[in-house]
Amino acid sequence: LHSPRHESCTCRRAMGQAQGKGGRRRQDRARQNQHLVGVIGGLGPKATAVWYDDNVLRARVELFRAMSRVAADGPAAMLESVKNVSSAAWTAEELARVWEARVGQDKVRDQDHISLLIYSNPTIAGRPEFMSGQSQDDPTAAMHDTAQALVDGGATALCMVCSTAHYFKPGMLAGIDVPFLDMLDLSLDFIARSVTPNEDGSIVVGLLGTEPLLRFQVYEKACEARFPDGKIKMLTPLATDGG
């Protein structure tokens, strides 16, 4: 009963069942216009915990507070109020739907929060160590397996709580069939629509980060792909005198 062959067959059957159930759950959620965001976390664990507390729970409360202050004035007023607390590209129509669907009339309730499936996987090999050549342990396969596990669990979209780890995005998402909420692209889009350009039309952004993030130009490469016209330029300590 405990032979390697038996375990292998059992694991394949379990994975097949999980994938089938996950696919059906995703289809059901899509039909109901509901989403379950799968979070690739643990890179590191503290970052994931802080992100969930500040950027998910607290941000949701701030969103509802901003809407409630001007709800009587309509969706357009809510949109202007929300711009002060949220970096998301909301529309007035989207905010109206969120407000109409709220459960808590006087305060945010549990049911008003976002459904997440968080896989905190700190066993993934060190990304900076591999990127710098200090380790030969490529984390790509483990990151892909983590993403696939979230999809098999019913996630309808994915995100990852680590800027540097986006370096491995192509391999991590190979064969993954759900949208990826790219932290780098979302940050660049927010900058493009919220920062007043210089006279020449450019926007210069000062970027601080860890040594691997800056050395391997993770944000700079994403910026070049997102804005090939050079609209946004990155300025880092490594690109300045004495950096």
N, C-alpha and C positions, 0 to 999 in steps of 0.2 A: 504493500500500500504506500510505502514511502520511497519507492525507487525513483531515481532522477527522471526516468522516462514517464512514470506516472505523474510526477509533479509538473513536468513540462506540459503534458497533455492537459492537466487540470488548469494550469495557468493560461494556456491558450484558449480553453473553453471559457474561463472566467473573463478573459480580456474580450473575447468575441461577444459574450453576453453583455458586458459593460458597454462596449462600443455600440451594440444594437440599442440598448436602453438609452444611452447618451444621445444617439441620433434621433430617437423618437422624442426624447424630452426637448431637444433643440427645435424639432419641427413643431411640437405642441406650443412651445413658447413663441415661436415665430408667428404662428397662427393667431395667438392671443396678444401679439405685439408686446410681449414681455421679454426681458433680457436677464441673463445671468452672466455677470462678468467674471471670468476666470482670472485670478491674479497670480502671476508667477512671482513668488515672494521668497524671503529668506536670504536675499542678496544685499545686505545681511538681514537677520531677523529683526533687529532694532529698527532699521529703516522701514521695514514693512509695518511694524507696530505703530510707529510714529505717523507714517503715511495714513494708515487707517483711522487713527484717532483725529488727526488734524485735517486731512484732505478729503475724508469721506464723512465721518460722523459730524465733526464740527462744521464742515463746509455745508453739509445738508441743512443743519440748523440755521446757519447764517443765511442760506438761500431763502428759507421759508420766512425768516424774520424780515428780510428785505422785501419780499413780496407782500407780506401782511401789512407793512407800514403804509403802502399805497394801493392796496388791493381795491379799495373803493373807487379809485381813479381809472381802473382798467388795465389791460395788458401792456399798453404802451408805457404807462407810468411804471409798471412793475419791471419792464425791461430796463429802463433807465436806472432804477434802484438796484437791480441785480448786478449791473455792470460794476458796481462799487465793491462787490463781495465775491464775484465769480469770474474766472478767466475763460469759461466755456462760451462758445459761440451760440448763445441762446437766440431764439426768435420769440416774438411776442406770442405767436400761436402755441409754441411749445410750452412756454410758461403758463399760458392759460389752461392747457391740458393738465399740467402738473398741479396747478392750484385747484382745479375742479375735482381732481381725483384724490385730493388729500383726505386722510382719515382724521387727523387731529384738527379740530376747528379752533381750539384755543392754544394749542402747542403741538410741537412735532411728536408724533407717536412712533412706536417701533415700525409700524407698517408703512410709514412715510419714507423710510430709508431705502437705500439701494441694495438689491440682492447681489451678493458676492460669493464666489467660491475661491477661497485663498489656499494656495498650496505653498506653505513656507518650507522650502527645501534647502536648508543650509549645507547639505552634504554635497552639493554641486561644487566641483573643483574650483579653486581660486581663479577668477577671471584676470585680475592684474598680473598674477604670477605667470599665467600662460602667455598673455599678451607680451610680456617683457622678456620671455624666454627663460625665466627662472624655473619653470615647470613644463614638463612634456604632457601633462594631464589635461587634454582638451575638454573643456566643459560643454561643448556644443551638444553632444549626444544626450547628456543628462538634462540639459535645458530643453531639448526637443521632447524628451520623455515626459518632463514635467508639464509642458504645454499640452501634449497629447492626452495626458491623464486628466487635465482640466476639461478638455473637449469631450473626452469619453464620459466625464461626469456630468455633462449637460451644458457646459459653458457655451454661450452664443457669441461671445467676443472675449478677447484676451488683452491684458496689459501686463507691464512688468515694472516693478518698483526698483529700478536701478538704471541710471543713465549709462554708466560704463558698459553694462551688460548688453546694451543695444548693439554693441560691436559685433555680437554673435547672432544678430537677428536673422540673417538669411538662412543659416543652417538650422537655427532653432525652429523656424516656421516652415521648413520644407515639408510639403504635403499636408499642412494644417489648413483646414477649409473654413475657418471663421475669421472675421475681421480682427485686426490687431490695432489697438489704440496706442499709437507710437508716442511716447513721452517727448521725444525730440521734436517731431513734426508738430505736435500740439503746442509746444512751447514757442516754436518759430512762428506758427500761424498767429498766436496771440500777440507776439511782438509786432508782426507785420500789420495787424489791424488796429493796434492800440497805441503805437509809438509814432509821433510826428517825425517824418523824414527830414534830413538835412536839405539844404538848398539844391544839392545835386540829386536828390531823390533817394539817397542811401540812408541806411540805419546802421549805426555802429554800436555793437553790443559788447560790453565788458563781461567776460566769462571767467568765473572762478570755479575750480574743481580739483579733484584729486590728480596726482601726477599722471596716472595712466589715461585718464579722461582727456587731459590736455595734450599729453605726448602723442597719443594716437589720433588726435583731432576728431573725436567722435562727433561732437556737435558741428564742427566746421564742415565735415563731409556730408552730414545730413543737411546742412544749410545750403551747400553747393547743389545738392540733388533737388532740394525743395525750391530754391530760388537761383537757378542757373544764370539769371541776369545780374547777379551780384547785388541785389537790393539790400540784403542784410550781410554785414561784415562782422566777423568775430575778432575781438581783441582780447588776448590772454596774456598772462604774465610771461609766458614763454616767447611771445612775439613782441615784447617790449624791451627797451634797454635795461640790462641788468636782470632780465627774466631768466 
